[in-house]
Amino acid sequence: MKRSAESNSAAAKNREDEIQQILAILHKWGIHTLGQLVALDKEQLGARLGPEAVRMWERANGQSNRPLRLVRPSESFEENFEFENEIKTAEPLLFMLRRFLEQLAVRLSGIYLVAKELTLRITFANPPAVRQDGFAAANRQRYERVFKIPQSTNDVDLLFRMLQTHLENFKSEHPIIAVSLQAHPIKPNSQQFGLFETTLRNPNQLSETLARLTALLGVDRVGTPVLDETHRPDAFHIEPFCWHAVESAVPGGDPSDALRTAHTTIALRRFRPAASASVFLSENIPAHLRSTNVNGKVAKQRGPYLGSGNWWAETAWARSEWDLQLENGVFLRCHQSPPSLRSGVASVEKWEVDGIYD
């Protein structure tokens, strides 16, 4: 794109230089007006000065065609309203928002589009600040929130519930003087799923449920857990929930028993939280384990498997893991946390059972 723009600008500059040269020659010929230019013979002018001179002659005679291209301005789907009096409750605001949604739905449906996003803007009337000359200065504050619609739609009731759910827990110290709502249009989705693909039955209902849970529990407690890039067990963070179509576990062409043979590795049944344990060591090797869930003499062991991280921060961690087999046939995983120094007081080593292997 950058190279194309440079070539276009170079071509325009060369054409301008050519026109200036033609005008200089015409002036030497004594041609100073359009009438004098029109009086010249078109073919002889083109033979002497080239095609650019012919185009100049045609424009002077009104014979050049310059089509007018119609460019439609981009349509804005936005509704706004300024209240005559400052409002302090949500009822007038919700009334105007529902009216906005009805108007936007009619406009979008008329051109076969649906809304994929909604942008809510609320303007507050802050206490006026006093200027140096003693007069009050206008001071306004604006709140803006973008609502992602899981499945693009023009359903007024559904969109209104989404806005109402958000405003139920919305608080402001200052009254509202204006509100605007903007819809971002998109063509309706037309997607055909495969035989072994699944989708949500009602994505908008799921989004409404998640919005209510977020308002009740907080943003950092609702979403999809994602593992952190660390070797520390159970280290994760929460990301906003996003649904993707999931294919069947049986790929095309595979035998029907693929589901039974897909997972052949042993599974660890984790304890949440890890169970505290007392471990008797013999030459620094676990010999006997006792906890609330399992206890017994150790028959076989593998380890220790050392792990540590974040040594440069306050969240530094270190642990040594052991895989143990007890005499009663139970396979388990446990770990030992080294003593840490907190507030100048050294703690003791701690053993915990992470889980039992199935």
C-alpha positions as CSV (number, residue, x, y, z in Angstrom):
1,M,0.0,0.0,0.0
2,K,2.8,2.4,0.8
3,R,4.6,1.6,-2.5
4,S,1.4,2.1,-4.4
5,A,0.8,5.5,-2.9
6,E,4.4,6.6,-3.7
7,S,4.0,5.5,-7.3
8,N,0.7,7.4,-7.7
9,S,2.2,10.6,-6.2
10,A,5.2,10.3,-8.7
11,A,2.8,9.8,-11.6
12,A,0.8,12.9,-10.6
13,K,4.0,15.0,-10.3
14,N,5.2,13.9,-13.8
15,R,1.8,14.8,-15.3
16,E,1.9,18.2,-13.7
17,D,5.4,18.8,-15.1
18,E,4.1,17.7,-18.6
19,I,1.2,20.1,-18.4
20,Q,3.5,23.0,-17.4
21,Q,5.7,22.3,-20.4
22,I,2.7,22.2,-22.8
23,L,1.5,25.6,-21.4
24,A,4.9,27.1,-21.9
25,I,5.0,26.0,-25.5
26,L,1.4,27.3,-26.1
27,H,2.4,30.7,-24.6
28,K,5.4,30.8,-27.0
29,W,2.8,30.2,-29.8
30,G,0.8,33.1,-28.6
31,I,-2.0,30.9,-27.2
32,H,-3.1,32.6,-23.9
33,T,-6.9,32.0,-23.8
34,L,-9.3,29.0,-24.0
35,G,-10.8,30.4,-27.2
36,Q,-7.4,30.5,-28.9
37,L,-6.8,26.9,-27.8
38,V,-10.1,25.7,-29.1
39,A,-9.4,27.3,-32.5
40,L,-6.4,25.0,-33.0
41,D,-6.8,21.7,-35.0
42,K,-7.1,18.7,-32.6
43,E,-5.2,16.2,-34.7
44,Q,-2.3,18.6,-35.5
45,L,-2.1,19.6,-31.8
46,G,-1.9,15.9,-30.7
47,A,0.8,15.2,-33.3
48,R,3.0,18.0,-32.0
49,L,2.3,18.0,-28.3
50,G,1.0,14.5,-27.5
51,P,-2.1,13.0,-25.9
52,E,-2.0,15.3,-22.8
53,A,-2.5,18.3,-25.1
54,V,-5.5,16.5,-26.7
55,R,-7.1,16.0,-23.3
56,M,-6.6,19.7,-22.6
57,W,-8.3,20.6,-25.9
58,E,-11.2,18.3,-25.2
59,R,-11.8,19.8,-21.7
60,A,-11.7,23.3,-23.2
61,N,-14.4,22.2,-25.8
62,G,-16.5,20.5,-23.2
63,Q,-16.1,17.1,-24.9
64,S,-14.4,15.2,-22.0
65,N,-16.6,12.9,-19.9
66,R,-16.1,12.9,-16.2
67,P,-18.5,10.5,-14.5
68,L,-19.8,11.3,-11.1
69,R,-19.3,8.5,-8.6
70,L,-21.9,8.2,-5.9
71,V,-20.3,7.7,-2.5
72,R,-22.8,6.8,0.3
73,P,-21.7,8.3,3.7
74,S,-21.3,5.7,6.4
75,E,-24.6,5.5,8.4
76,S,-24.3,6.0,12.2
77,F,-26.6,4.0,14.4
78,E,-26.6,6.1,17.5
79,E,-29.4,7.6,19.6
80,N,-28.8,10.3,22.2
81,F,-30.9,12.4,24.6
82,E,-30.2,15.3,27.0
83,F,-32.4,15.5,30.0
84,E,-34.0,18.8,30.8
85,N,-33.6,18.1,34.5
86,E,-30.8,16.1,36.2
87,I,-31.9,12.6,37.0
88,K,-30.7,10.6,40.0
89,T,-32.6,7.3,39.6
90,A,-32.4,4.5,37.0
91,E,-36.1,4.5,35.9
92,P,-35.9,7.5,33.5
93,L,-32.5,6.2,32.1
94,L,-33.9,2.7,31.5
95,F,-37.0,4.2,29.8
96,M,-34.8,6.1,27.3
97,L,-32.6,3.1,26.7
98,R,-35.5,0.9,25.8
99,R,-36.8,3.6,23.4
100,F,-33.3,3.8,21.9
101,L,-33.2,0.0,21.4
102,E,-36.6,0.0,19.6
103,Q,-35.5,2.7,17.2
104,L,-32.1,1.1,16.5
105,A,-33.8,-2.3,15.9
106,V,-36.2,-0.9,13.4
107,R,-33.3,0.9,11.5
108,L,-31.1,-2.2,11.5
109,S,-33.9,-4.5,10.4
110,G,-34.8,-2.2,7.5
111,I,-31.4,-2.8,5.9
112,Y,-31.0,-6.5,7.0
113,L,-28.4,-5.9,9.6
114,V,-28.1,-6.9,13.3
115,A,-26.2,-5.5,16.2
116,K,-22.9,-7.1,17.3
117,E,-21.9,-4.5,20.0
118,L,-23.6,-1.8,22.0
119,T,-21.7,1.3,23.3
120,L,-23.4,3.1,26.3
121,R,-22.3,6.6,27.1
122,I,-23.6,8.4,30.2
123,T,-22.7,12.1,30.9
124,F,-22.8,13.3,34.5
125,A,-23.1,16.8,35.9
126,N,-20.2,17.3,38.2
127,P,-20.1,20.1,40.8
128,P,-18.8,23.2,38.8
129,A,-15.3,24.3,39.5
130,V,-14.6,28.0,40.3
131,R,-12.3,29.8,37.9
132,Q,-9.9,32.5,38.8
133,D,-12.3,35.2,37.7
134,G,-14.9,34.0,40.2
135,F,-17.3,32.4,37.6
136,A,-18.3,28.7,37.6
137,A,-16.8,26.6,34.9
138,A,-18.7,23.8,33.2
139,N,-17.3,20.4,34.3
140,R,-18.7,17.2,32.9
141,Q,-17.7,13.6,33.3
142,R,-18.6,10.8,30.9
143,Y,-18.9,7.0,31.5
144,E,-18.6,4.6,28.6
145,R,-19.1,0.9,28.5
146,V,-19.0,-1.5,25.5
147,F,-21.3,-4.6,25.6
148,K,-20.3,-7.6,23.5
149,I,-23.3,-9.5,22.2
150,P,-22.5,-13.2,22.0
151,Q,-24.9,-13.8,19.1
152,S,-25.7,-10.8,17.0
153,T,-29.4,-9.9,17.3
154,N,-32.0,-7.2,17.1
155,D,-34.1,-8.6,19.9
156,V,-35.1,-5.6,22.0
157,D,-36.1,-7.5,25.1
158,L,-32.8,-9.4,25.2
159,L,-30.6,-6.3,24.6
160,F,-32.6,-4.4,27.2
161,R,-32.1,-7.1,29.9
162,M,-28.3,-6.9,29.2
163,L,-28.3,-3.2,29.8
164,Q,-30.6,-3.4,32.8
165,T,-28.4,-6.1,34.4
166,H,-25.4,-3.9,34.2
167,L,-27.2,-0.8,35.5
168,E,-28.6,-2.6,38.5
169,N,-25.2,-2.4,40.3
170,F,-24.1,0.8,38.7
171,K,-23.5,3.7,41.1
172,S,-22.6,7.3,40.6
173,E,-21.9,10.2,42.9
174,H,-23.3,12.8,40.5
175,P,-26.7,13.1,38.6
176,I,-27.1,12.2,35.0
177,I,-27.7,14.9,32.3
178,A,-27.3,13.0,29.0
179,V,-27.2,9.4,27.6
180,S,-26.4,7.9,24.2
181,L,-26.5,4.4,22.8
182,Q,-24.6,3.3,19.7
183,A,-25.1,0.0,17.9
184,H,-22.3,-1.5,15.7
185,P,-24.0,-3.3,12.8
186,I,-23.0,-6.6,11.2
187,K,-24.6,-9.0,8.7
188,P,-26.5,-11.9,10.3
189,N,-24.4,-15.0,10.9
190,S,-25.0,-17.9,8.6
191,Q,-22.9,-20.9,9.8
192,Q,-23.3,-24.6,9.1
193,F,-21.9,-27.0,11.6
194,G,-20.5,-30.4,10.9
195,L,-22.1,-33.6,12.0
196,F,-19.9,-34.0,15.1
197,E,-19.8,-30.3,16.1
198,T,-21.9,-28.7,18.8
199,T,-22.9,-25.1,19.6
200,L,-24.7,-23.3,22.4
201,R,-28.5,-23.6,22.4
202,N,-29.0,-20.0,23.6
203,P,-25.7,-18.0,23.7
204,N,-27.5,-14.8,24.7
205,Q,-29.1,-16.4,27.7
206,L,-25.6,-17.7,28.8
207,S,-24.2,-14.2,28.4
208,E,-27.0,-12.8,30.6
209,T,-26.4,-15.4,33.3
210,L,-22.6,-14.7,33.2
211,A,-23.4,-10.9,33.5
212,R,-25.5,-11.6,36.6
213,L,-22.8,-13.8,38.2
214,T,-20.2,-11.1,37.5
215,A,-22.3,-8.4,39.1
216,L,-22.9,-10.7,42.1
217,L,-19.4,-12.2,42.6
218,G,-17.0,-9.7,40.8
219,V,-15.1,-9.7,37.5
220,D,-12.1,-11.7,38.8
221,R,-14.3,-14.6,40.0
222,V,-16.3,-15.4,36.8
223,G,-14.7,-16.7,33.6
224,T,-12.5,-19.5,32.3
225,P,-9.5,-20.7,34.3
226,V,-6.3,-20.6,32.3
227,L,-3.0,-22.1,33.5
228,D,-0.2,-19.6,34.1
229,E,3.1,-20.1,32.3
230,T,4.8,-21.7,35.3
231,H,5.6,-25.1,36.7
232,R,3.9,-24.2,40.0
233,P,0.9,-26.6,40.5
234,D,-2.5,-25.1,40.4
235,A,-1.3,-21.7,39.3
236,F,-4.0,-20.1,37.1
237,H,-5.9,-16.9,36.3
238,I,-9.4,-16.1,35.2
239,E,-10.1,-14.9,31.7
240,P,-13.5,-13.8,30.2
241,F,-15.6,-16.8,29.0
242,C,-15.6,-17.3,25.3
243,W,-17.5,-20.2,23.6
244,H,-16.0,-22.0,20.6
245,A,-17.6,-24.9,18.7
246,V,-16.1,-28.2,19.9
247,E,-15.6,-31.0,17.5
248,S,-16.3,-34.6,18.4
249,A,-13.6,-36.6,20.2
250,V,-13.8,-39.2,17.4
251,P,-12.1,-37.9,14.2
252,G,-13.5,-38.9,10.9
253,G,-12.5,-42.3,9.7
254,D,-11.4,-43.6,13.1
255,P,-12.9,-46.7,14.6
256,S,-15.8,-46.5,17.0
257,D,-13.6,-47.7,19.9
258,A,-11.4,-44.5,19.7
259,L,-13.2,-43.1,22.7
260,R,-12.2,-46.1,24.9
261,T,-8.5,-46.0,23.8
262,A,-8.1,-42.2,23.7
263,H,-7.0,-42.0,27.3
264,T,-4.8,-44.8,28.5
265,T,-2.6,-42.9,31.0
266,I,-3.1,-43.1,34.7
267,A,-5.1,-40.2,36.3
268,L,-4.4,-38.4,39.6
269,R,-7.4,-37.7,41.7
270,R,-6.5,-34.4,43.4
271,F,-7.4,-33.4,46.9
272,R,-8.8,-29.9,47.2
273,P,-7.2,-28.6,49.3
274,A,-4.1,-30.8,49.7
275,A,-4.3,-33.0,52.8
276,S,-1.8,-32.4,55.6
277,A,0.4,-35.4,56.4
278,S,3.1,-36.7,58.7
279,V,5.9,-38.5,57.1
280,F,8.6,-40.6,58.8
281,L,11.9,-40.5,56.9
282,S,14.6,-43.1,56.8
283,E,17.8,-41.8,55.4
284,N,15.9,-38.8,53.9
285,I,13.5,-41.2,52.1
286,P,9.8,-41.5,53.1
287,A,9.3,-44.7,55.0
288,H,5.8,-44.2,56.6
289,L,3.0,-41.8,55.9
290,R,0.0,-40.8,57.9
291,S,-2.9,-38.4,57.0
292,T,-6.6,-38.1,57.3
293,N,-7.2,-39.8,54.0
294,V,-4.5,-42.5,53.7
295,N,-1.9,-43.9,55.9
296,G,0.5,-46.9,55.8
297,K,4.0,-48.0,55.3
298,V,5.8,-47.0,52.1
299,A,6.6,-50.0,49.9
300,K,8.1,-48.1,46.9
301,Q,8.9,-44.5,46.1
302,R,10.1,-42.4,43.3
303,G,11.6,-38.9,43.8
304,P,12.3,-36.4,44.8
305,Y,11.2,-34.2,41.9
306,L,12.4,-30.7,42.7
307,G,10.6,-27.6,41.5
308,S,10.9,-23.9,42.3
309,G,10.1,-20.5,40.8
310,N,9.6,-16.8,41.4
311,W,12.8,-16.6,43.5
312,W,13.1,-12.9,42.8
313,A,9.6,-12.0,44.2
314,E,7.6,-12.3,47.4
315,T,5.7,-15.2,45.7
316,A,8.7,-17.4,45.6
317,W,7.9,-21.1,46.0
318,A,9.8,-24.4,46.2
319,R,8.7,-28.0,46.7
320,S,9.9,-31.6,46.3
321,E,7.4,-34.1,45.0
322,W,7.3,-37.9,45.7
323,D,5.3,-40.7,44.1
324,L,4.7,-43.3,46.8
325,Q,3.2,-46.8,46.8
326,L,1.9,-48.0,50.2
327,E,1.8,-51.6,51.4
328,N,-2.0,-51.6,51.0
329,G,-1.6,-50.9,47.2
330,V,-2.5,-47.2,47.3
331,F,-0.5,-45.0,44.8
332,L,-0.3,-41.4,45.8
333,R,1.6,-38.2,45.2
334,C,2.8,-36.0,48.1
335,H,5.2,-33.0,48.3
336,Q,7.4,-31.5,50.9
337,S,7.6,-27.7,51.3
338,P,10.9,-26.4,52.7
339,P,10.9,-24.1,55.7
340,S,10.4,-20.4,54.9
341,L,11.4,-17.3,56.7
342,R,8.4,-15.0,57.4
343,S,8.6,-11.9,59.6
344,G,12.0,-13.1,60.9
345,V,10.6,-16.4,62.2
346,A,11.6,-19.7,60.5
347,S,8.8,-22.2,59.9
348,V,9.1,-26.0,59.8
349,E,8.9,-28.3,56.8
350,K,5.4,-29.3,55.7
351,W,4.2,-32.4,54.1
352,E,1.0,-32.6,52.1
353,V,-0.8,-35.3,50.0
354,D,-1.7,-33.9,46.6
355,G,-3.9,-36.8,45.5
356,I,-4.3,-40.5,44.8
357,Y,-3.7,-42.2,41.4
358,D,-6.6,-44.1,40.0
